[in-house]
């Protein structure tokens, strides 16, 4: 398995891309409220991406017969990821919204996701959102050059095993750089069937825990994009683009 190692020039560009993407997400997060449609958020996101001298990473991605049609993935409640923005999808008080967004800037990609509360949400929903974020920070805690990729997966799995939540198994993180999706695949639990990999300084990854309130099983919706929980319970998502260094992990999207 070939995993790209970025040089200092490439890393500087990816740092810039990460800062731009974070600024965009901050604006989007402030607009999340009851009464706004996910299409409105998508239009704003696209304007912001272009204003930052970037291009949307997701729009047009995938099969030519069914390319992803939007700048953001906007997934509500039991939608795990890849929700397609729509004028008909209007946020309601008590919803949770996952916004996943990527930017291409000077030939390099950055990718991040957050789960937002819409108005006042239940304590159970708030705890789920917090646990998804904690998965990420627990996962990277001991990573550095020389660590194994599986160290991340094992840490996330151990953390979730101490909760009532389940990890989405069939959706994974990934390498990132000149391409939105590069080697390696990064599962959020340890899978002996996948090749392991020793991390090097200059590796860049998009790490993205996805956890469900109920079962881990899920299905793809009728639009062939959105993934939904099999039991209709809530799902939360948290993602950052990171750089592996000799001393640890530099998070490029915080």
DOFITOR-557861 format. One line per 3 residues: number of its first residue (from 1); their letters; for each residue x, y, z of N, C-alpha, C. Coordinates in nm, 3 decimals, padded with zeros to 5 digits, always signed. Example, Ala and Ser with C-alpha at 12.3 -4.5 7.8 and 13.67 -1.06 7.14 Angstrom:
<atoms>
1) AS) +01.319:-00.569:+00.780:+01.230:-00.450:+00.780:+01.320:-00.330:+00.780; +01.285:-00.225:+00.708:+01.367:-00.106:+00.714:+01.290:+00.003:+00.787
</atoms>
This chain:
<atoms>
1) XXX) +00.084:-00.120:+00.000:+00.000:+00.000:+00.000:+00.088:+00.125:+00.000; +00.068:+00.211:-00.096:+00.144:+00.335:-00.105:+00.066:+00.446:-00.034; +00.129:+00.508:+00.064:+00.068:+00.619:+00.138:+00.155:+00.742:+00.120
4) XXX) +00.096:+00.848:+00.071:+00.170:+00.969:+00.035:+00.227:+01.038:+00.159; +00.349:+01.088:+00.144:+00.414:+01.171:+00.247:+00.427:+01.311:+00.190; +00.371:+01.410:+00.260:+00.371:+01.548:+00.211:+00.501:+01.618:+00.250
7) XXX) +00.552:+01.702:+00.157:+00.668:+01.784:+00.188:+00.623:+01.915:+00.252; +00.719:+01.998:+00.293:+00.684:+02.118:+00.369:+00.597:+02.215:+00.289; +00.623:+02.226:+00.159:+00.540:+02.314:+00.076:+00.395:+02.265:+00.071
10) XXX) +00.379:+02.135:+00.055:+00.245:+02.077:+00.051:+00.174:+02.094:+00.186; +00.250:+02.075:+00.293:+00.193:+02.090:+00.426:+00.145:+02.233:+00.450; +00.221:+02.330:+00.404:+00.181:+02.471:+00.422:+00.049:+02.498:+00.350
13) XXX) +00.034:+02.444:+00.230:-00.092:+02.463:+00.155:-00.207:+02.397:+00.230; -00.184:+02.276:+00.282:-00.290:+02.205:+00.353:-00.326:+02.274:+00.484; -00.228:+02.340:+00.547:-00.260:+02.421:+00.666:-00.352:+02.537:+00.627
16) XXX) -00.320:+02.604:+00.517:-00.405:+02.713:+00.470:-00.546:+02.664:+00.440; -00.553:+02.551:+00.370:-00.684:+02.495:+00.333:-00.765:+02.464:+00.457; -00.699:+02.407:+00.559:-00.768:+02.373:+00.683:-00.823:+02.495:+00.754
19) XXX) -00.746:+02.603:+00.757:-00.791:+02.727:+00.821:-00.911:+02.785:+00.747; -00.906:+02.781:+00.616:-01.017:+02.833:+00.536:-01.144:+02.749:+00.561; -01.127:+02.619:+00.565:-01.242:+02.532:+00.584:-01.304:+02.552:+00.722
22) XXX) -01.218:+02.568:+00.824:-01.268:+02.593:+00.959:-01.347:+02.724:+00.965; -01.298:+02.828:+00.898:-01.368:+02.956:+00.895:-01.506:+02.941:+00.831; -01.513:+02.862:+00.726:-01.641:+02.837:+00.659:-01.737:+02.763:+00.752
25) XXX) -01.686:+02.659:+00.818:-01.770:+02.581:+00.909:-01.821:+02.668:+01.024; -01.738:+02.759:+01.073:-01.780:+02.847:+01.182:-01.900:+02.932:+01.139; -01.897:+02.983:+01.016:-02.009:+03.064:+00.965:-02.134:+02.977:+00.951
28) XXX) -02.117:+02.858:+00.894:-02.231:+02.768:+00.875:-02.294:+02.731:+01.010; -02.210:+02.701:+01.108:-02.261:+02.661:+01.239:-02.347:+02.769:+01.302; -02.310:+02.894:+01.282:-02.388:+03.005:+01.338:-02.523:+03.021:+01.269
31) XXX) -02.537:+02.967:+01.149:-02.663:+02.978:+01.075:-02.758:+02.861:+01.101; -02.708:+02.759:+01.168:-02.793:+02.642:+01.198:-02.898:+02.682:+01.301; -03.024:+02.675:+01.262:-03.134:+02.716:+01.350:-03.265:+02.662:+01.295
34) XXX) -03.366:+02.649:+01.381:-03.497:+02.606:+01.330:-03.546:+02.700:+01.220; -03.600:+02.640:+01.113:-03.658:+02.718:+01.005:-03.571:+02.734:+00.883; -03.441:+02.704:+00.894:-03.354:+02.715:+00.777:-03.349:+02.580:+00.706
37) XXX) -03.346:+02.584:+00.574:-03.338:+02.459:+00.497:-03.192:+02.421:+00.476; -03.169:+02.293:+00.454:-03.033:+02.249:+00.427:-02.984:+02.302:+00.292; -03.075:+02.331:+00.200:-03.035:+02.390:+00.072:-02.982:+02.532:+00.093
40) XXX) -03.044:+02.607:+00.182:-02.994:+02.742:+00.212:-02.852:+02.735:+00.268; -02.828:+02.640:+00.356:-02.694:+02.623:+00.412:-02.594:+02.585:+00.303; -02.639:+02.501:+00.211:-02.551:+02.457:+00.103:-02.513:+02.574:+00.012
43) XXX) -02.609:+02.658:-00.022:-02.581:+02.773:-00.107:-02.482:+02.868:-00.040; -02.500:+02.889:+00.090:-02.407:+02.972:+00.165:-02.268:+02.910:+00.165; -02.261:+02.780:+00.187:-02.132:+02.711:+00.189:-02.058:+02.728:+00.058
46) XXX) -02.129:+02.714:-00.053:-02.065:+02.726:-00.183:-02.011:+02.868:-00.204; -02.090:+02.967:-00.166:-02.043:+03.106:-00.177:-01.916:+03.127:-00.096; -01.914:+03.072:+00.024:-01.798:+03.088:+00.113:-01.674:+03.018:+00.058
49) XXX) -01.693:+02.899:+00.003:-01.579:+02.826:-00.054:-01.516:+02.906:-00.167; -01.597:+02.957:-00.257:-01.542:+03.035:-00.368:-01.480:+03.166:-00.320; -01.537:+03.225:-00.214:-01.480:+03.349:-00.160:-01.343:+03.327:-00.099
52) XXX) -01.314:+03.201:-00.063:-01.185:+03.165:-00.005:-01.086:+03.116:-00.111; -01.119:+03.140:-00.238:-01.033:+03.099:-00.351:-01.021:+02.947:-00.362; -01.124:+02.878:-00.315:-01.127:+02.733:-00.327:-01.238:+02.686:-00.417
55) XXX) -01.250:+02.555:-00.432:-01.362:+02.495:-00.503:-01.421:+02.385:-00.415; -01.552:+02.360:-00.427:-01.615:+02.256:-00.345:-01.556:+02.118:-00.377; -01.522:+02.044:-00.273:-01.461:+01.912:-00.292:-01.562:+01.804:-00.327
58) XXX) -01.686:+01.820:-00.280:-01.784:+01.713:-00.293:-01.870:+01.726:-00.418; -01.893:+01.848:-00.464:-01.988:+01.869:-00.574:-01.937:+01.803:-00.701; -02.017:+01.713:-00.757:-01.977:+01.639:-00.876:-01.900:+01.512:-00.847
61) XXX) -01.878:+01.482:-00.717:-01.800:+01.363:-00.680:-01.882:+01.236:-00.702; -01.813:+01.130:-00.740:-01.878:+00.999:-00.748:-01.910:+00.957:-00.889; -02.004:+00.864:-00.899:-02.047:+00.806:-01.026:-02.100:+00.916:-01.119
64) XXX) -02.057:+00.914:-01.244:-02.102:+01.015:-01.340:-02.254:+01.010:-01.359; -02.313:+00.893:-01.337:-02.459:+00.881:-01.352:-02.534:+00.942:-01.234; -02.466:+00.952:-01.119:-02.531:+01.007:-01.000:-02.428:+01.082:-00.915
67) XXX) -02.370:+01.191:-00.971:-02.270:+01.265:-00.894:-02.333:+01.337:-00.776; -02.253:+01.357:-00.671:-02.307:+01.430:-00.556:-02.337:+01.573:-00.599; -02.459:+01.622:-00.570:-02.503:+01.747:-00.631:-02.476:+01.874:-00.550
70) XXX) -02.406:+01.864:-00.438:-02.400:+01.978:-00.347:-02.259:+02.001:-00.292; -02.244:+02.115:-00.224:-02.116:+02.152:-00.162:-02.099:+02.086:-00.026; -02.210:+02.073:+00.049:-02.203:+02.007:+00.180:-02.286:+01.880:+00.179
73) XXX) -02.250:+01.790:+00.268:-02.339:+01.681:+00.306:-02.413:+01.731:+00.430; -02.545:+01.726:+00.427:-02.627:+01.775:+00.537:-02.717:+01.662:+00.583; -02.683:+01.601:+00.696:-02.749:+01.478:+00.742:-02.820:+01.504:+00.875
76) XXX) -02.950:+01.479:+00.879:-03.033:+01.513:+00.994:-03.071:+01.388:+01.074; -03.052:+01.396:+01.205:-03.100:+01.294:+01.300:-03.049:+01.153:+01.269; -03.133:+01.064:+01.209:-03.092:+00.927:+01.184:-03.010:+00.913:+01.056
79) XXX) -02.990:+01.022:+00.984:-02.901:+01.020:+00.867:-02.758:+01.029:+00.917; -02.676:+00.932:+00.879:-02.539:+00.924:+00.931:-02.448:+01.019:+00.855; -02.442:+01.002:+00.725:-02.358:+01.086:+00.638:-02.421:+01.092:+00.498
82) XXX) -02.368:+01.184:+00.417:-02.399:+01.197:+00.275:-02.543:+01.242:+00.247; -02.603:+01.310:+00.344:-02.734:+01.366:+00.320:-02.728:+01.475:+00.214; -02.819:+01.470:+00.119:-02.821:+01.567:+00.009:-02.907:+01.687:+00.051
85) XXX) -02.852:+01.809:+00.047:-02.930:+01.928:+00.083:-03.054:+01.943:-00.005; -03.160:+01.996:+00.058:-03.287:+02.008:-00.013:-03.367:+02.124:+00.045; -03.444:+02.190:-00.040:-03.532:+02.297:+00.005:-03.640:+02.243:+00.098
88) XXX) -03.676:+02.114:+00.079:-03.780:+02.053:+00.159:-03.732:+02.012:+00.298; -03.600:+02.000:+00.316:-03.545:+01.960:+00.445:-03.522:+02.086:+00.529; -03.624:+02.122:+00.608:-03.618:+02.241:+00.693:-03.591:+02.197:+00.836
91) XXX) -03.491:+02.257:+00.899:-03.452:+02.217:+01.033:-03.558:+02.254:+01.136; -03.576:+02.164:+01.233:-03.674:+02.184:+01.339:-03.605:+02.185:+01.475; -03.665:+02.252:+01.569:-03.614:+02.252:+01.706:-03.601:+02.108:+01.756
94) XXX) -03.484:+02.075:+01.812:-03.461:+01.941:+01.864:-03.386:+01.850:+01.769; -03.371:+01.891:+01.641:-03.293:+01.812:+01.545:-03.145:+01.820:+01.578; -03.069:+01.723:+01.527:-02.923:+01.739:+01.519:-02.884:+01.729:+01.372
97) XXX) -02.792:+01.816:+01.332:-02.751:+01.827:+01.192:-02.603:+01.802:+01.179; -02.569:+01.708:+01.092:-02.429:+01.685:+01.059:-02.395:+01.758:+00.930; -02.296:+01.847:+00.937:-02.244:+01.914:+00.818:-02.105:+01.860:+00.790
100) XXX) -02.088:+01.802:+00.672:-01.959:+01.751:+00.625:-01.924:+01.835:+00.503; -01.804:+01.891:+00.501:-01.765:+01.980:+00.393:-01.617:+01.962:+00.359; -01.586:+01.975:+00.229:-01.448:+01.968:+00.184:-01.418:+02.083:+00.090
103) XXX) -01.293:+02.122:+00.087:-01.248:+02.228:-00.003:-01.123:+02.181:-00.079; -01.114:+02.221:-00.205:-00.991:+02.203:-00.281:-00.928:+02.340:-00.296; -00.802:+02.351:-00.251:-00.734:+02.479:-00.250:-00.590:+02.460:-00.298
106) XXX) -00.555:+02.529:-00.404:-00.421:+02.520:-00.463:-00.382:+02.375:-00.490; -00.480:+02.295:-00.531:-00.453:+02.157:-00.570:-00.457:+02.055:-00.458; -00.491:+02.099:-00.336:-00.494:+02.007:-00.221:-00.629:+02.016:-00.149
109) XXX) -00.667:+01.904:-00.089:-00.797:+01.893:-00.025:-00.788:+01.902:+00.127; -00.895:+01.953:+00.186:-00.917:+01.947:+00.330:-01.062:+01.907:+00.352; -01.088:+01.837:+00.463:-01.219:+01.774:+00.485:-01.249:+01.779:+00.635
112) XXX) -01.373:+01.816:+00.670:-01.409:+01.817:+00.812:-01.559:+01.800:+00.827; -01.603:+01.760:+00.947:-01.746:+01.745:+00.976:-01.771:+01.780:+01.122; -01.889:+01.836:+01.146:-01.935:+01.866:+01.281:-02.082:+01.828:+01.293
115) XXX) -02.126:+01.800:+01.415:-02.268:+01.777:+01.443:-02.318:+01.893:+01.528; -02.425:+01.958:+01.480:-02.479:+02.077:+01.545:-02.616:+02.050:+01.607; -02.639:+02.114:+01.720:-02.773:+02.114:+01.780:-02.859:+02.217:+01.709
118) XXX) -02.982:+02.182:+01.680:-03.077:+02.276:+01.621:-03.172:+02.320:+01.732; -03.157:+02.445:+01.776:-03.237:+02.493:+01.888:-03.204:+02.416:+02.014; -03.305:+02.382:+02.092:-03.284:+02.307:+02.216:-03.299:+02.159:+02.189
121) XXX) -03.196:+02.082:+02.220:-03.199:+01.938:+02.195:-03.199:+01.864:+02.328; -03.229:+01.735:+02.322:-03.235:+01.653:+02.443:-03.094:+01.631:+02.499; -03.089:+01.599:+02.628:-02.961:+01.565:+02.691:-02.899:+01.443:+02.623
124) XXX) -02.984:+01.349:+02.582:-02.934:+01.228:+02.515:-02.864:+01.263:+02.383; -02.924:+01.354:+02.308:-02.864:+01.395:+02.180:-02.734:+01.471:+02.204; -02.734:+01.558:+02.307:-02.612:+01.633:+02.339:-02.499:+01.540:+02.380
127) XXX) -02.531:+01.438:+02.457:-02.428:+01.342:+02.501:-02.372:+01.263:+02.383; -02.457:+01.230:+02.287:-02.411:+01.159:+02.168:-02.315:+01.245:+02.087; -02.348:+01.372:+02.069:-02.260:+01.465:+01.996:-02.125:+01.475:+02.065
130) XXX) -02.128:+01.489:+02.197:-02.003:+01.500:+02.274:-01.919:+01.374:+02.262; -01.984:+01.258:+02.261:-01.911:+01.131:+02.252:-01.843:+01.116:+02.116; -01.909:+01.161:+02.009:-01.848:+01.152:+01.875:-01.720:+01.235:+01.871
133) XXX) -01.725:+01.356:+01.928:-01.605:+01.440:+01.932:-01.496:+01.376:+02.017; -01.535:+01.320:+02.132:-01.436:+01.259:+02.219:-01.370:+01.138:+02.154; -01.444:+01.066:+02.070:-01.384:+00.955:+01.993:-01.262:+01.003:+01.916
136) XXX) -01.278:+01.117:+01.849:-01.167:+01.171:+01.769:-01.046:+01.202:+01.857; -01.069:+01.278:+01.964:-00.955:+01.322:+02.046:-00.890:+01.205:+02.118; -00.969:+01.108:+02.159:-00.912:+00.987:+02.219:-00.831:+00.910:+02.115
139) XXX) -00.882:+00.904:+01.993:-00.816:+00.829:+01.887:-00.679:+00.882:+01.851; -00.661:+01.014:+01.857:-00.532:+01.071:+01.813:-00.435:+01.092:+01.929; -00.480:+01.063:+02.049:-00.403:+01.099:+02.169:-00.259:+01.050:+02.167
142) XXX) -00.238:+00.929:+02.120:-00.103:+00.871:+02.124:-00.042:+00.850:+01.985; -00.100:+00.913:+01.885:-00.046:+00.895:+01.749:+00.074:+00.986:+01.725; +00.171:+00.935:+01.650:+00.285:+01.011:+01.603:+00.358:+00.924:+01.501
145) XXX) +00.459:+00.979:+01.437:+00.539:+00.899:+01.345:+00.592:+00.776:+01.418; +00.573:+00.659:+01.357:+00.612:+00.533:+01.420:+00.497:+00.457:+01.482; +00.387:+00.528:+01.508:+00.266:+00.460:+01.556:+00.205:+00.379:+01.444
148) XXX) +00.120:+00.286:+01.480:+00.044:+00.211:+01.380:-00.092:+00.276:+01.360; -00.142:+00.264:+01.238:-00.275:+00.315:+01.207:-00.378:+00.252:+01.301; -00.358:+00.124:+01.333:-00.453:+00.052:+01.419:-00.456:+00.108:+01.560
151) XXX) -00.353:+00.185:+01.600:-00.355:+00.246:+01.733:-00.473:+00.343:+01.744; -00.502:+00.413:+01.636:-00.619:+00.501:+01.633:-00.747:+00.419:+01.647; -00.760:+00.318:+01.562:-00.882:+00.238:+01.560:-00.907:+00.171:+01.696
154) XXX) -00.803:+00.118:+01.755:-00.817:+00.049:+01.884:-00.859:+00.147:+01.994; -00.804:+00.269:+01.991:-00.837:+00.368:+02.093:-00.983:+00.411:+02.085; -01.031:+00.434:+01.961:-01.170:+00.472:+01.943:-01.262:+00.359:+01.988
157) XXX) -01.229:+00.237:+01.947:-01.312:+00.121:+01.984:-01.317:+00.103:+02.135; -01.203:+00.119:+02.201:-01.199:+00.103:+02.347:-01.285:+00.208:+02.415; -01.279:+00.332:+02.365:-01.360:+00.438:+02.425:-01.509:+00.408:+02.410
160) XXX) -01.551:+00.371:+02.290:-01.693:+00.347:+02.265:-01.743:+00.223:+02.339; -01.654:+00.127:+02.360:-01.697:+00.006:+02.432:-01.738:+00.037:+02.575; -01.696:+00.152:+02.626:-01.735:+00.192:+02.761:-01.861:+00.277:+02.764
163) XXX) -01.928:+00.289:+02.649:-02.053:+00.365:+02.640:-02.164:+00.274:+02.590; -02.282:+00.331:+02.574:-02.395:+00.254:+02.520:-02.408:+00.270:+02.369; -02.314:+00.341:+02.306:-02.323:+00.370:+02.163:-02.254:+00.263:+02.079
166) XXX) -02.282:+00.268:+01.948:-02.217:+00.175:+01.855:-02.139:+00.253:+01.750; -02.034:+00.191:+01.698:-01.952:+00.252:+01.594:-02.002:+00.207:+01.457; -02.014:+00.302:+01.366:-02.048:+00.267:+01.228:-01.926:+00.196:+01.167
169) XXX) -01.948:+00.074:+01.121:-01.836:-00.011:+01.079:-01.803:-00.002:+00.930; -01.903:+00.028:+00.849:-01.884:+00.021:+00.703:-01.847:+00.155:+00.641; -01.825:+00.256:+00.724:-01.781:+00.386:+00.676:-01.654:+00.423:+00.751
172) XXX) -01.553:+00.474:+00.680:-01.420:+00.489:+00.740:-01.360:+00.625:+00.705; -01.255:+00.661:+00.779:-01.173:+00.775:+00.744:-01.078:+00.738:+00.631; -00.989:+00.832:+00.597:-00.908:+00.811:+00.476:-00.789:+00.905:+00.472
175) XXX) -00.691:+00.866:+00.390:-00.585:+00.960:+00.357:-00.640:+01.073:+00.273; -00.568:+01.185:+00.271:-00.615:+01.303:+00.198:-00.495:+01.387:+00.155; -00.510:+01.456:+00.044:-00.401:+01.541:-00.006:-00.433:+01.593:-00.144
178) XXX) -00.360:+01.543:-00.244:-00.391:+01.581:-00.382:-00.525:+01.525:-00.426; -00.568:+01.419:-00.361:-00.700:+01.360:-00.383:-00.781:+01.371:-00.255; -00.913:+01.378:-00.271:-01.000:+01.382:-00.154:-00.988:+01.253:-00.073
181) XXX) -00.984:+01.141:-00.144:-00.970:+01.010:-00.078:-00.842:+00.943:-00.128; -00.747:+00.926:-00.039:-00.621:+00.858:-00.068:-00.606:+00.740:+00.028; -00.503:+00.657:+00.004:-00.466:+00.556:+00.102:-00.414:+00.626:+00.227
184) XXX) -00.435:+00.562:+00.343:-00.504:+00.436:+00.370:-00.649:+00.460:+00.412; -00.730:+00.354:+00.410:-00.859:+00.359:+00.476:-00.836:+00.354:+00.627; -00.916:+00.428:+00.702:-00.896:+00.435:+00.847:-01.026:+00.399:+00.919
187) XXX) -01.044:+00.273:+00.956:-01.166:+00.234:+01.027:-01.167:+00.289:+01.169; -01.286:+00.301:+01.225:-01.301:+00.352:+01.361:-01.310:+00.240:+01.465; -01.277:+00.120:+01.422:-01.258:+00.008:+01.514:-01.156:-00.085:+01.452
190) XXX) -01.093:-00.168:+01.534:-00.985:-00.252:+01.485:-01.040:-00.366:+01.400; -00.987:-00.378:+01.280:-01.029:-00.481:+01.185:-00.905:-00.555:+01.137; -00.889:-00.679:+01.186:-00.770:-00.757:+01.152:-00.760:-00.789:+01.003
193) XXX) -00.873:-00.782:+00.932:-00.870:-00.816:+00.789:-00.811:-00.706:+00.703; -00.797:-00.584:+00.759:-00.742:-00.472:+00.683:-00.592:-00.460:+00.708; -00.516:-00.419:+00.606:-00.371:-00.402:+00.626:-00.343:-00.290:+00.725
196) XXX) -00.247:-00.312:+00.814:-00.205:-00.208:+00.907:-00.096:-00.125:+00.841; -00.058:-00.017:+00.905:+00.036:+00.074:+00.842:+00.109:+00.154:+00.950; +00.241:+00.167:+00.936:+00.319:+00.248:+01.029:+00.319:+00.392:+00.980
199) XXX) +00.273:+00.482:+01.064:+00.260:+00.623:+01.026:+00.397:+00.689:+01.014; +00.405:+00.783:+00.920:+00.527:+00.860:+00.898:+00.499:+01.009:+00.910; +00.599:+01.087:+00.946:+00.585:+01.232:+00.943:+00.550:+01.275:+00.801
202) XXX) +00.448:+01.358:+00.791:+00.405:+01.404:+00.659:+00.284:+01.330:+00.604; +00.239:+01.225:+00.674:+00.112:+01.163:+00.637:-00.002:+01.257:+00.675; -00.101:+01.269:+00.588:-00.220:+01.350:+00.619:-00.344:+01.262:+00.606
205) XXX) -00.430:+01.271:+00.706:-00.545:+01.183:+00.716:-00.670:+01.264:+00.750; -00.784:+01.216:+00.705:-00.913:+01.268:+00.748:-00.973:+01.161:+00.840; -00.975:+01.190:+00.969:-01.022:+01.094:+01.069:-01.163:+01.134:+01.110
208) XXX) -01.257:+01.038:+01.106:-01.398:+01.076:+01.120:-01.482:+00.970:+01.190; -01.482:+00.971:+01.323:-01.571:+00.881:+01.395:-01.718:+00.911:+01.364; -01.794:+00.806:+01.342:-01.940:+00.813:+01.326:-02.000:+00.714:+01.424
211) XXX) -02.082:+00.762:+01.516:-02.137:+00.673:+01.618:-02.289:+00.687:+01.622; -02.352:+00.575:+01.655:-02.498:+00.570:+01.659:-02.549:+00.553:+01.801; -02.667:+00.609:+01.824:-02.734:+00.594:+01.953:-02.778:+00.449:+01.975
214) XXX) -02.814:+00.382:+01.865:-02.860:+00.243:+01.874:-02.763:+00.148:+01.805; -02.816:+00.068:+01.712:-02.734:-00.033:+01.645:-02.641:+00.030:+01.542; -02.535:-00.042:+01.507:-02.441:+00.009:+01.407:-02.490:-00.013:+01.264
217) XXX) -02.584:-00.103:+01.245:-02.631:-00.135:+01.111:-02.699:-00.014:+01.047; -02.687:-00.005:+00.914:-02.740:+00.110:+00.841:-02.774:+00.070:+00.699; -02.838:+00.160:+00.629:-02.874:+00.133:+00.489:-02.864:+00.261:+00.408
220) XXX) -02.855:+00.245:+00.276:-02.846:+00.359:+00.185:-02.986:+00.397:+00.140; -03.017:+00.527:+00.143:-03.148:+00.576:+00.107:-03.176:+00.569:-00.042; -03.296:+00.607:-00.079:-03.341:+00.593:-00.218:-03.267:+00.682:-00.316
223) XXX) -03.197:+00.787:-00.264:-03.119:+00.873:-00.354:-02.981:+00.816:-00.385; -02.951:+00.698:-00.327:-02.822:+00.630:-00.344:-02.705:+00.708:-00.285; -02.733:+00.799:-00.194:-02.627:+00.875:-00.127:-02.634:+00.865:+00.025
226) XXX) -02.747:+00.902:+00.082:-02.754:+00.913:+00.227:-02.751:+00.775:+00.294; -02.673:+00.765:+00.404:-02.673:+00.646:+00.490:-02.758:+00.678:+00.612; -02.848:+00.584:+00.648:-02.938:+00.604:+00.761:-02.926:+00.488:+00.859
229) XXX) -02.948:+00.516:+00.987:-02.942:+00.410:+01.086:-03.057:+00.311:+01.065; -03.029:+00.184:+01.086:-03.128:+00.079:+01.060:-03.247:+00.088:+01.155; -03.224:+00.140:+01.277:-03.332:+00.145:+01.376:-03.395:+00.283:+01.389
232) XXX) -03.353:+00.378:+01.306:-03.411:+00.511:+01.310:-03.362:+00.598:+01.424; -03.262:+00.552:+01.498:-03.209:+00.631:+01.610:-03.101:+00.729:+01.560; -03.062:+00.820:+01.648:-02.971:+00.928:+01.611:-02.830:+00.879:+01.580
235) XXX) -02.760:+00.958:+01.498:-02.619:+00.934:+01.467:-02.544:+01.066:+01.474; -02.417:+01.063:+01.518:-02.333:+01.183:+01.525:-02.201:+01.158:+01.454; -02.142:+01.266:+01.402:-02.023:+01.259:+01.316:-01.930:+01.373:+01.354
238) XXX) -01.801:+01.343:+01.363:-01.701:+01.447:+01.393:-01.576:+01.413:+01.312; -01.525:+01.510:+01.235:-01.412:+01.482:+01.146:-01.316:+01.600:+01.140; -01.187:+01.568:+01.135:-01.083:+01.668:+01.109:-00.978:+01.612:+01.014
241) XXX) -00.914:+01.702:+00.942:-00.794:+01.668:+00.865:-00.674:+01.687:+00.955; -00.587:+01.587:+00.961:-00.472:+01.591:+01.053:-00.341:+01.563:+00.979; -00.235:+01.612:+01.039:-00.099:+01.588:+00.991:-00.023:+01.510:+01.098
244) XXX) +00.039:+01.401:+01.057:+00.124:+01.323:+01.148:+00.263:+01.386:+01.152; +00.315:+01.408:+01.274:+00.449:+01.463:+01.291:+00.532:+01.367:+01.377; +00.660:+01.399:+01.392:+00.745:+01.310:+01.473:+00.705:+01.314:+01.620
247) XXX) +00.639:+01.422:+01.660:+00.603:+01.439:+01.801:+00.457:+01.408:+01.832; +00.373:+01.399:+01.728:+00.232:+01.376:+01.756:+00.144:+01.404:+01.635; +00.033:+01.474:+01.658:-00.063:+01.503:+01.555:-00.092:+01.653:+01.553
250) XXX) -00.085:+01.713:+01.436:-00.128:+01.852:+01.418:-00.265:+01.848:+01.351; -00.365:+01.902:+01.418:-00.500:+01.904:+01.362:-00.514:+02.030:+01.277; -00.544:+02.014:+01.151:-00.541:+02.126:+01.057:-00.675:+02.198:+01.045
253) XX) -00.779:+02.144:+01.107:-00.912:+02.202:+01.093:-00.975:+02.239:+01.228; -00.892:+02.286:+01.322:-00.944:+02.340:+01.448:-00.876:+02.474:+01.475
</atoms>
